[in-house]
């Protein structure tokens, strides 16, 4: 998810949370609707938590290779990947003697899935 989409959706969800909380406090709705409104409120709070938490992203390097990093959205994950992998000499999991002549450059990031990580791990077998 792109940062702009995450920020826009977070704002919409927060507005809805505020409206539902105000409705519950004012007892504006009928008592019979209160359980439904509480359930909707819980769903929105969970969604907002997901939007603002760090997720695992796969880092793809130019010339091949991969690793993982964390970020709340693609842009943040890309920045974190570059800070972690391009700015230091000790990239974990890579034989430095074999790759000493190569400079690692982050090509892209994508949201990590179990299937994607399993497929990438099969490259080592």
N, C-alpha and C positions, 0 to 999 in steps of 0.2 A: 504494500500500500504506500502510495506517495505521501509525503509530509502534508501537502495541501489538503488531500482527501482526509487524512487522519485528523487534522486540525478542524476542518469543516464538520466532519461527523461528530467529533468530540463536542463541539459547540452546540450542535443540534441536540445531541443526547443530553447534555447538561441542561439545556433549556427545558426539555421534556421532563427531566427529573425534577427541576425546580417547580414546574407547573403541577406535576402530580403531587409533590410534597405539599404545595400550597392548597391544593384541592383536599388533600387528606386532613390538613390542619383546620381548614374552614368548614369541613363537613359539607362542602358544597354539593357533593354527589349523594345519591341515595345510599342508605346503609347497605342495601343489597349489592351495590356495586363496589363496596369497599374492598372485599377480597380480590376482586379482579384488578382493581387499581393497584393494590399492594403487590400483586404478582407482576404487573407491567412495570412497576417501579423497580422491583428486584431485577428484572431482565435488563432494564436500562442501566442500572448501577453496575451489573456484571459486564455489560458491553463497554461502558466507559472504562472500567478497570482493564479490560482486554486491550482497548485502544491505546491506553497510556502505559502498558507494561512492555518490557523488552522481550523481543522474540528472537529466535535463532535464525540466522541467515547463512546460506552457503556463499563463500567467497570464491570466485573464479579468477584465476590468474591468466595473464597473457602468456601464450606459449604452453598452456596446460597446467594442471594442478588445481587443488582446491583446499579449503580449510573452512572454518566456521567462525562467526562472530555474532554479537548481539546488537540490537537496536530496536527502537520503537517503530521505525519505518525504514524504507529503502535508503533514503538519503542519509539518515543517521547511521545505518549499518555500513554504508559505503565509506563514510568518513571514519568510522571506527576501524574498518578493515584496513584502510590506508594508513591510519596511525599505527595500528598494531603490526602490519606486515611490511609496509614499505619503508618505515622509518627506523627499523632495527635490523641487525644482521643475523639474529638468531631466530629464524622462523622455525617454530616447533614442528617436529615430524618430518623434516627434510634433512637428508644427509648433506651437510654443508660442503664437504669436499667435492661431491658430485655436482653441486649447483653453485659452487663458488664463483664461476665465471658468469653466471646469470644474475641479472638484477630483477627481482620479483616486482611485477606491476599488477595491481588489482585491475581486472577487466570489468567485473560486474559482481553484483550480489543478487541472490534470489532467496525467497522465503524457504527455509529448510523444511523438508518433510521426511518422515521415516523412510519412505520408499526412495527418495532422492539420495539420502545419506547411504542407504544400503547399496544402491546402484554405484555410487562413487567408491564405496569401500571395496566392491568387487573388482575395481581396477587394480587393487593391490594383490589379488590372488593369482 
